[in-house]
């Protein structure tokens, strides 16, 4: 499983097998099944805090339901603004905490009170449109370093006086970094691989690594266009990477040295130079960028729960939530990027592919 699994602090509920409904019906003396419980105010929270964002949004809504006497069509009700939004503005705030010693986090005294904003022009769909109400703050979120990290706690007080809380560590601390400075590729078919190296984030255990080669092309009589080929390695838990022996948080990922030329061959296709003396297209190398997205442990647990649901041979419904007093997900994520130098040999190979039209600036 993942690292930090001794600090899950998670609340998992709603493990419901579909066949339970059938068993209940068979053992009952009636074929009537009560699909509706008494109404209860259930708050739903969703937030993905990003320390690099100018504004962070928190979605706070409520669940809706009907009764046996007044059944509802969920798809229709979901399109009504008042069906899932509280009237007025809730008392919602985010409390900042910082570790002072060891793994103890204490409030810094900084409290961010959330205001409401309506975002417009949402495309028509299952949920209400075109306007969506969010809670937000434009105040900064801090990530800290190895010695001083930050967590943030959401507190929401509802009209009836009940409250809910949720907490997440803020990803993106100073240790989270890409260590690879350069990349190398070649035309020849080979099984050789090279490595992308990175230092993991203390609060993250789910990552997505990608690499992208950016270039420009200009066809005869046309303007310059920006182009790219990109490779994503998919979403992976931290234990799916290679941990570098003798280190605490240094990890690696293999990439094939054939990838770039294979990707360009597919992207360029038959659009090559027909006459090298009178080229119909010229291409220029821009840069090569490695990107790594990191998500906090809370999103990792949510991801695992959903993967378990999709992979289960039985109709197992799994709901993960880290919201105390409600349901949903309060988490954080961020992305870092680094320009990696293409090796001189790779550039030589690219310029040598005369039919592709790559030239030096």
C-alpha positions as CSV (number, residue, x, y, z in Angstrom):
1,X,0.0,0.0,0.0
2,X,1.0,3.6,0.2
3,X,3.4,5.3,2.5
4,X,2.0,7.1,5.5
5,X,-0.7,4.4,5.8
6,X,-0.3,4.6,9.6
7,X,-1.8,8.0,9.4
8,X,-4.8,7.5,7.3
9,X,-7.1,9.3,9.7
10,X,-9.8,8.6,7.2
11,X,-13.5,7.8,7.4
12,X,-14.9,5.3,5.0
13,X,-18.6,4.6,4.8
14,X,-21.3,3.3,2.6
15,X,-19.9,-0.1,1.7
16,X,-23.2,-1.4,0.3
17,X,-23.7,-4.6,-1.6
18,X,-26.4,-4.4,-4.1
19,X,-27.6,-7.9,-3.4
20,X,-28.5,-6.8,0.1
21,X,-31.5,-5.1,-1.3
22,X,-32.6,-8.3,-2.9
23,X,-32.0,-10.3,0.3
24,X,-34.1,-7.8,2.2
25,X,-36.9,-8.0,-0.3
26,X,-36.9,-11.8,-0.3
27,X,-37.0,-12.2,3.4
28,X,-39.9,-9.6,3.8
29,X,-43.5,-10.5,3.7
30,X,-44.2,-7.7,1.3
31,X,-42.7,-6.7,-2.1
32,X,-42.7,-3.0,-1.1
33,X,-39.3,-1.5,-0.6
34,X,-38.9,1.9,1.2
35,X,-36.3,3.7,-0.9
36,X,-36.6,7.0,1.0
37,X,-35.5,7.7,4.5
38,X,-36.6,10.7,6.5
39,X,-35.0,13.9,5.3
40,X,-31.7,14.8,6.9
41,X,-29.6,17.9,6.2
42,X,-26.4,16.4,4.7
43,X,-23.6,18.7,3.6
44,X,-21.3,17.9,0.7
45,X,-17.9,19.5,0.4
46,X,-15.4,19.4,-2.5
47,X,-12.2,21.4,-2.6
48,X,-8.8,20.9,-4.2
49,X,-6.6,23.6,-2.8
50,X,-3.6,24.7,-4.9
51,X,-0.9,26.9,-3.3
52,X,0.0,28.3,-6.7
53,X,-3.5,29.4,-7.5
54,X,-4.5,33.1,-7.2
55,X,-7.9,32.1,-5.9
56,X,-9.0,28.8,-4.3
57,X,-12.6,27.6,-4.4
58,X,-14.6,25.3,-2.1
59,X,-17.9,23.8,-3.2
60,X,-20.4,23.5,-0.3
61,X,-23.8,22.1,-1.1
62,X,-26.4,19.8,0.5
63,X,-27.8,16.5,-0.6
64,X,-31.4,16.3,-1.7
65,X,-34.0,13.6,-1.6
66,X,-37.7,12.9,-1.8
67,X,-40.3,10.7,0.0
68,X,-42.5,7.8,-0.9
69,X,-45.4,10.2,-1.2
70,X,-43.4,12.6,-3.3
71,X,-40.7,10.8,-5.2
72,X,-38.2,12.8,-7.2
73,X,-36.4,12.6,-10.5
74,X,-32.8,13.2,-9.4
75,X,-31.7,14.4,-12.8
76,X,-34.4,17.0,-12.8
77,X,-33.9,18.2,-9.2
78,X,-30.1,18.4,-9.7
79,X,-30.7,21.2,-12.3
80,X,-32.5,23.4,-9.7
81,X,-30.2,25.8,-8.0
82,X,-32.1,25.8,-4.6
83,X,-32.2,22.0,-4.5
84,X,-28.6,21.7,-3.5
85,X,-27.5,25.1,-2.3
86,X,-28.1,26.6,1.2
87,X,-30.0,29.8,1.3
88,X,-27.8,32.7,2.3
89,X,-24.1,32.4,3.1
90,X,-22.8,29.9,5.5
91,X,-20.1,30.7,8.1
92,X,-17.2,29.0,6.4
93,X,-13.5,29.6,7.2
94,X,-10.1,27.9,6.8
95,X,-7.7,27.8,9.7
96,X,-4.0,27.7,9.1
97,X,-1.8,25.3,11.1
98,X,2.0,24.8,11.2
99,X,4.1,22.2,12.7
100,X,6.0,23.6,15.6
101,X,7.9,20.5,16.8
102,X,7.9,16.9,15.6
103,X,4.6,16.2,13.9
104,X,2.5,18.4,16.0
105,X,0.5,21.1,14.1
106,X,-0.9,24.1,15.9
107,X,-2.9,27.1,14.7
108,X,-0.9,30.1,13.5
109,X,-3.7,32.5,14.4
110,X,-4.4,33.1,10.7
111,X,-8.1,32.5,9.7
112,X,-9.4,32.9,6.2
113,X,-13.1,33.6,6.0
114,X,-14.7,32.4,2.8
115,X,-17.0,34.5,0.8
116,X,-19.4,33.4,-2.0
117,X,-19.0,34.0,-5.7
118,X,-21.1,32.9,-8.6
119,X,-19.3,31.5,-11.6
120,X,-21.1,31.9,-14.9
121,X,-21.3,30.2,-18.3
122,X,-21.2,26.5,-17.1
123,X,-22.2,24.2,-20.0
124,X,-25.6,22.6,-19.8
125,X,-25.5,19.2,-18.2
126,X,-26.8,17.0,-15.4
127,X,-26.2,19.7,-12.7
128,X,-27.6,23.2,-12.6
129,X,-26.4,25.7,-15.1
130,X,-25.3,28.2,-16.3
131,X,-24.4,29.6,-12.8
132,X,-22.5,27.8,-10.1
133,X,-22.1,29.1,-6.5
134,X,-18.7,28.6,-4.8
135,X,-17.0,29.7,-1.6
136,X,-13.6,31.2,-2.2
137,X,-10.5,33.0,-0.8
138,X,-7.8,34.9,-2.6
139,X,-5.5,34.7,0.4
140,X,-2.2,32.7,-0.1
141,X,-1.7,29.1,1.1
142,X,1.8,28.3,2.3
143,X,3.7,25.0,1.8
144,X,6.8,25.4,4.0
145,X,9.8,23.2,4.0
146,X,11.1,20.1,5.7
147,X,11.3,21.9,9.1
148,X,8.0,23.8,8.8
149,X,5.1,22.4,7.0
150,X,1.5,23.6,6.9
151,X,-2.0,22.1,7.2
152,X,-5.3,23.7,6.7
153,X,-8.6,23.0,8.4
154,X,-12.0,23.8,7.0
155,X,-14.8,24.7,9.4
156,X,-18.4,25.3,8.3
157,X,-21.2,26.2,10.6
158,X,-24.7,25.5,9.2
159,X,-27.9,27.5,9.8
160,X,-29.1,24.9,12.4
161,X,-25.9,25.4,14.4
162,X,-24.3,22.1,13.4
163,X,-20.8,22.2,12.1
164,X,-18.4,20.2,9.9
165,X,-14.7,20.1,9.7
166,X,-12.1,18.7,7.2
167,X,-8.3,18.9,7.1
168,X,-5.5,18.5,4.6
169,X,-1.8,18.9,4.4
170,X,-0.6,21.4,1.8
171,X,1.4,19.8,-1.0
172,X,4.2,21.6,-2.7
173,X,6.8,22.0,0.0
174,X,10.4,23.0,-0.9
175,X,11.6,19.4,-1.0
176,X,9.2,18.5,-3.9
177,X,11.4,19.0,-6.9
178,X,12.5,17.5,-10.3
179,X,16.1,16.4,-10.2
180,X,16.6,15.5,-13.9
181,X,18.5,18.2,-15.7
182,X,18.7,16.7,-19.2
183,X,17.1,14.0,-21.4
184,X,18.4,12.0,-24.3
185,X,16.7,10.1,-27.2
186,X,17.8,8.3,-30.3
187,X,16.4,7.1,-33.6
188,X,17.7,3.5,-33.5
189,X,15.4,0.8,-32.2
190,X,16.6,-0.2,-28.7
191,X,15.2,-1.4,-25.4
192,X,17.4,1.1,-23.5
193,X,15.7,3.3,-20.9
194,X,16.7,6.4,-19.0
195,X,15.3,7.9,-15.8
196,X,13.3,10.9,-14.7
197,X,14.3,11.6,-11.1
198,X,12.3,13.6,-8.5
199,X,12.1,14.2,-4.8
200,X,8.7,13.3,-3.3
201,X,6.4,15.6,-1.3
202,X,5.9,14.7,2.3
203,X,2.1,15.3,2.1
204,X,1.6,13.6,-1.3
205,X,1.4,9.9,-2.2
206,X,-0.3,10.2,-5.7
207,X,1.6,11.6,-8.7
208,X,1.3,12.1,-12.4
209,X,4.5,12.5,-14.4
210,X,4.6,13.8,-18.0
211,X,7.1,15.0,-20.5
212,X,6.5,17.3,-23.5
213,X,8.7,18.3,-26.5
214,X,7.7,21.7,-27.8
215,X,8.5,22.9,-31.3
216,X,7.3,25.3,-34.0
217,X,6.5,24.7,-37.6
218,X,6.0,27.0,-40.6
219,X,4.6,25.8,-43.8
220,X,5.0,27.7,-47.1
221,X,2.6,30.6,-47.2
222,X,1.4,30.1,-43.6
223,X,2.2,31.6,-40.3
224,X,4.3,30.0,-37.5
225,X,2.4,27.4,-35.4
226,X,3.3,26.0,-32.0
227,X,3.3,22.2,-31.8
228,X,4.1,19.5,-29.3
229,X,4.3,15.8,-28.6
230,X,3.5,14.7,-25.0
231,X,3.8,11.6,-23.0
232,X,1.9,11.0,-19.7
233,X,2.9,8.1,-17.5
234,X,-0.5,8.1,-15.9
235,X,-1.6,8.4,-12.2
236,X,0.6,6.4,-9.9
237,X,0.9,5.9,-6.2
238,X,4.3,6.7,-4.8
239,X,5.1,3.0,-4.3
240,X,4.8,2.4,-8.0
241,X,7.9,4.4,-8.6
242,X,11.5,3.2,-8.1
243,X,12.9,4.4,-4.8
244,X,16.6,5.3,-5.1
245,X,18.4,3.1,-2.6
246,X,20.0,4.9,0.3
247,X,17.7,7.9,0.1
248,X,14.6,9.0,2.0
249,X,12.5,10.6,-0.7
250,X,14.3,10.3,-4.1
251,X,12.3,8.4,-6.7
252,X,12.8,7.6,-10.4
253,X,10.7,6.6,-13.5
254,X,12.0,4.9,-16.6
255,X,11.4,6.3,-20.1
256,X,12.3,4.8,-23.5
257,X,15.0,6.5,-25.5
258,X,12.9,5.7,-28.6
259,X,9.9,7.7,-27.4
260,X,10.6,11.2,-28.9
261,X,11.3,10.0,-32.5
262,X,8.4,7.6,-32.5
263,X,6.1,10.3,-31.2
264,X,7.3,12.8,-33.8
265,X,7.0,10.2,-36.6
266,X,3.4,9.8,-35.7
267,X,2.7,13.5,-35.2
268,X,4.4,14.6,-38.4
269,X,3.2,11.6,-40.5
270,X,3.4,12.2,-44.2
271,X,3.8,16.0,-43.8
272,X,7.5,16.0,-44.7
273,X,9.7,17.9,-47.0
274,X,9.3,16.8,-50.6
275,X,12.2,18.7,-52.0
276,X,15.1,19.6,-49.6
277,X,16.1,22.4,-52.0
278,X,12.7,23.9,-51.8
279,X,11.3,22.9,-48.4
280,X,7.5,23.2,-47.9
281,X,7.9,23.1,-44.1
282,X,10.5,24.3,-41.6
283,X,10.5,23.3,-37.9
284,X,12.3,24.7,-34.9
285,X,13.1,23.2,-31.5
286,X,11.7,25.1,-28.6
287,X,12.2,23.2,-25.3
288,X,11.5,20.0,-23.5
289,X,9.5,20.2,-20.3
290,X,9.0,17.6,-17.5
291,X,5.9,18.1,-15.3
292,X,4.9,16.3,-12.1
293,X,1.5,16.8,-10.4
294,X,1.2,15.8,-6.8
295,X,-1.9,15.1,-4.8
296,X,-2.3,15.0,-1.0
297,X,-2.9,11.8,0.9
298,X,-6.7,12.6,1.1
299,X,-7.1,12.5,-2.7
300,X,-5.0,9.3,-2.8
301,X,-7.4,7.5,-0.5
302,X,-10.3,8.8,-2.6
303,X,-8.6,7.5,-5.7
304,X,-8.0,4.1,-4.2
305,X,-11.6,3.8,-3.0
306,X,-12.9,4.6,-6.5
307,X,-10.4,2.2,-8.2
308,X,-11.6,-0.5,-5.8
309,X,-15.2,0.2,-6.8
310,X,-14.4,0.0,-10.6
311,X,-12.3,-3.1,-10.2
312,X,-14.7,-5.0,-8.0
313,X,-16.5,-8.0,-9.7
314,X,-19.5,-7.3,-7.4
315,X,-21.5,-4.1,-7.2
316,X,-19.7,-2.7,-4.3
317,X,-20.3,1.0,-3.7
318,X,-17.4,2.7,-1.9
319,X,-17.5,6.2,-0.7
320,X,-14.5,7.8,0.9
321,X,-14.8,11.1,2.8
322,X,-12.5,13.1,5.1
323,X,-15.2,15.5,6.0
324,X,-16.4,15.1,9.7
325,X,-20.1,16.0,9.9
326,X,-20.6,15.7,6.2
327,X,-19.4,14.0,3.1
328,X,-17.0,14.9,0.3
329,X,-13.3,15.6,-0.2
330,X,-11.1,18.4,1.2
331,X,-7.7,18.0,-0.3
332,X,-4.8,19.7,-2.1
333,X,-2.7,19.3,-5.2
334,X,-0.1,21.2,-7.2
335,X,2.2,20.8,-10.2
336,X,5.8,21.6,-10.8
337,X,7.6,21.9,-14.1
338,X,11.3,22.0,-15.2
339,X,12.9,22.5,-18.6
340,X,15.3,19.7,-19.3
341,X,18.0,20.1,-21.8
342,X,18.0,17.9,-24.9
343,X,21.3,16.2,-25.3
344,X,23.6,17.3,-28.1
345,X,23.3,13.9,-29.7
346,X,19.4,14.1,-29.7
347,X,19.6,17.5,-31.5
348,X,22.1,16.1,-34.0
349,X,19.7,13.3,-34.7
350,X,16.7,15.7,-35.1
351,X,18.6,17.9,-37.5
352,X,19.8,14.8,-39.4
353,X,16.2,13.8,-40.1
354,X,16.1,16.1,-43.2
355,X,12.7,15.0,-44.2
356,X,11.2,16.5,-41.0
357,X,12.7,19.9,-41.7
358,X,14.2,20.7,-38.3
359,X,16.7,23.5,-38.5
360,X,18.8,25.4,-36.0
361,X,17.6,28.9,-35.1
